[in-house]
Amino acid sequence: MSARADTQVCPYKNENIYKQRNMKIHKISSKELTFKQVNEILTKGYKLELSADAIKRIQKCRDYLDKKMENPEKPIYGVTTGFGSLCDHSISKEDLSTLQKNLVMSHACGTGEMVPEEIIRLMLLLKVQSLSYGNSGVQVVTVQRLIDFFNNDVLPVVYNQGSLGASGDLAPLANLMLPLLGLGEVHYEGKIVPADKILKKFGWKPITLQSKEGLALLNGTQFMSSYGTYVLLKAFRLSYLADLIGTVSLEAFDGRIEPFFDQVHQIRHHNGQIVTAKRVREFTKGSQLIVREKKHVQDPYSFRCMPQVHGASKDAIDYVASVFSEEINAVTDNPTIFPDEDLVISAGNFHGQPLAITLDFLAIAMAELGNISERRIYQLIGGKRDLPSFLVAEPGLNSGFMIPQYAAASIVSQSKQLCTPASVDSIESSQGQEDHVSMGANAATKALRVAENLERVLAIELLNATQALEFRRPLKSSPIIEKFVAEYRKNVEFVRIDKVMYTEIAKSVDFVKNYPLAFDILENK
């Protein structure tokens, strides 16, 4: 870090404060940001720091733009002009800073529910990553202040409605950036506090935005990409748990293993299908239940076709992940600056269509995991294969597990409704200048709701499957399944007679959310 950069960006008396406190540091650089790194940054207390190369790139681009502004040969969109349909209105040199501040204030039109704090952290991280490539024309001090917010857990209040997902996520990103100017509100130490008070607390002066900066901060896909990344981190985990919980149900239902033989899946070639079948074989290895002679020739599709259905969702999730991997390592604001080529290009990297389509796809993939899960629940309570009706010893006097299936069905139905695609919709805006929009932000918030719904449905399946498994005793399932069920029983007891069930469901949801997987699900992500 140069001496100039030190005095400009370091808000601390000691620039090595994080190292002295032995904190984990993630350096923002041109290296690819992976899902595994994102998860570790969010969950293991990492602090962010700009690499020397990132500072050099950012400063080089800013210097180029400042020099370009000394004698502009022609109007530059968003730099010397207004925005959107006002792009033909020229702005005087004296008003360029005011233009950028006005942009942030006027565009901060977020409404609805507050964005979860974990996703706000992601928005800060991904915006810093995008600005670090040196194609956006921002000041180093501006990027550093976003890092200050992240590192000190100062999280701007952002709302989940207002973005069309086309000129970037204008409204939510404007709310995210207001505190840079000493405006808006932030989450800090469990409270919502006016941003200007927090700036005073840390001795930070409001940022004076330079030409183009407001546009760089507001144009971009960080609302959509943060939601999508957060949902993908859930989806990787839930896809695995769907296989594991589905296998508990298979064992409890006295299902057959032949549909999971590798030969069947190799001749169809789909990777997700092959992986799912392999997992079920591994999960049932050593089981007394799976190898015993069966009276029935076939199982219902919700058991027999787990590899095909779960596998299709796996392949969809992996495809979505490939798109988001590109996006979180991209420059998505406008105009884009290329100092070495002496180019300032107004284009459309902020358009969210790649994300909108894949977010819709991701929602469908997760909804289908929930859909087939609910069908297994339904089969388990049906009084089939020597299991008692509704999984209680005395049905009639006890309703048992009748209504948890209702709850699961209700949740699954809602997920189906949420899978109506947002990406096929478009509403013209900005007096026709923005005549096609992606609605990717709506696709993003819907996808999160579907992920949370899937979590609940799998928890209800596990509640039913573990209950049913007890009626197979004294036979044992595999060591893997028995260990999993034993851990579950520390949290959720076997139901002998009717009891209040919503608390049992809540405990089951908590177990599914927090169960530690035996391996790193993100190792290759």
Disulfide bonds with the S-S distance in Angstrom:
none
